[in-house]
Amino acid sequence: MNIARLALAYLRRRPLSTALVVALLAIGVAVVTLTLLLTHELETRLQRDAAGIDLVVGAKGSPLQLVLAGVYHVDVPPGNIPLAAITQLRADPRVTRVIPLSLGDNLRGFRIVGTEPALVELYGGVLAQGALWTVPLDAVLGSDVARATGLAVGGTFAGAHGLAAGGGEHGDAQYRVTGVLAPTGSVLDRLVLTGLESVWAVHEHRPLPADGKAEAAHDAHDDDREVTLALLKFRSPLAAATLARAIDKDTEWVAASPAFETARLLTVFGAGVDLVRAFALVLMAASALMLFVALAQALEDRRYDMAILRTLGATRGKVAGVLLVEGIALAAVGTVIGLLLAHGAVLGIAHWRPDAAPLAAAAWRWLPVEWAVVALAMGTGILSALWPAWRASRLDVAATLAEG
C-alpha cells in the first residue's frame, strides 16, 4: 500500500475543504513572511543610511524630524542654521568630520542636496559615469534618479521649489549633469548632489562669477548665508556624552542622535508590526483548527475504508500514516504558496512604488528567520493530524465492519 498515493486520493475527494485549509494557512504564512521581509529591509536600510553619522545638528525643533530630513530625506527640516556654525563645529576638537547639507529643491520628487564630496565618500559612492561637481550648477545624480529621469552626463535640468514634486521650477537656473553614481543601496541613490554654492546661487539670485568658479568660502556674503543642517562624526566615544548636551544648552541649534531617534522610530513602528504578526498567527491557528476538524471528519467518513485496509494487511502505523501524510501535505502546500505570495508581494511593491525599488533585491533574498516560519507552518500540520491519526490507529476493525 502506497501511503502517499492513498493520502493524495483522499485529498482529491475533498477539494473544497482542502482548498480552504491551504488558502488559510498560505495567507497566514504570507503575512508573517511579508512583515519579516519588510521590517528586515527597513531596519537594514535605516542602519545603512545612518552609518558613520553620530550627530545631526540643525535648527531648533523636533530631533526626530531633523534625523528624518537630514539622514533619511523623508521629512521637511525645521529650518536653517548659519554657515558660521559649520566653521564652529569643525573647530571643535571632539569632531572629526562635518558635512553640511542645504535642502530646498527637488527634481521630479528627488531631493537636490547642496553639500561637499565628503557625503559621497560617507556612503562609499563610486562614479559610474562622469565626474563630481566642480563649479556652481554642476550636479551628480544618484543611480535611482538617473534611471527614473533618463538624464545622463551632459544633460540639463531645472530644480523645482520644495522637497516634493509639483513645485514651480527655477527656470532661470539650469543644472548640468556632470556625473552619475553607481548603486550603493543607500539614500545616496535617491539624491541629486551639487555644491553648496549652487543652492545659494539659485535662491539668492546673485550672479555667478564670470569665470564659473565658486566664490571663496569666506566672502562678503558668508555672514548671512545659511545651510540646512550638518552631519557630524565624533573623534572619540567620549564626545557623545558631552557635545550634544553642549550644543542644546549653549547654542540656538539642536543636536539629534540618529541611533537614538531611529531606535525610537522602530519602537513605534514595531508595535504596528507586532499587531500584524499577531493577526497572521491567528490565521495560522485558525488554519490548524480547520485542518484538525477536516481530518477528524475525514476519519469518521473513512472508518469503513480503513477497516477494510486493516483486513487487507495494513498495519496500524500505515493507517495512521495516511492521515499524517495528509496533514503534512496540506501544510507543505500552504507554506510554499504563502512564501511565494510574500516574496511576490515584495517584488510587486518594488515595481509599484519607485521609492521602494531597492525592495526588488529583497524579494529574491531568503532570510534565515523564514526557516522558523516553515517550521511553524509544518508543525501546525503535524500537530493537527496527530489526534485523528492516533484514533485511526486504534480503530476497532471488527466493530466497524459489523456496523457496515
Beta strands, then each sheet from edge to edge (+ up, - down):
strand 1: 55-59
strand 2: 81-82
strand 3: 95-107
strand 4: 110-115
strand 5: 127-130
strand 6: 138-141
strand 7: 156-161
strand 8: 169-181
strand 9: 191-195
strand 10: 226-227
strand 11: 229-234
strand 12: 253-256
sheet 1: 5+ 8- 6- 9+ 4+ 3- 11+ 1- 12+
sheet 2: 2+ 10-
sheet 3: 5+ 8- 6- 9+ 4+ 3- 7+
end
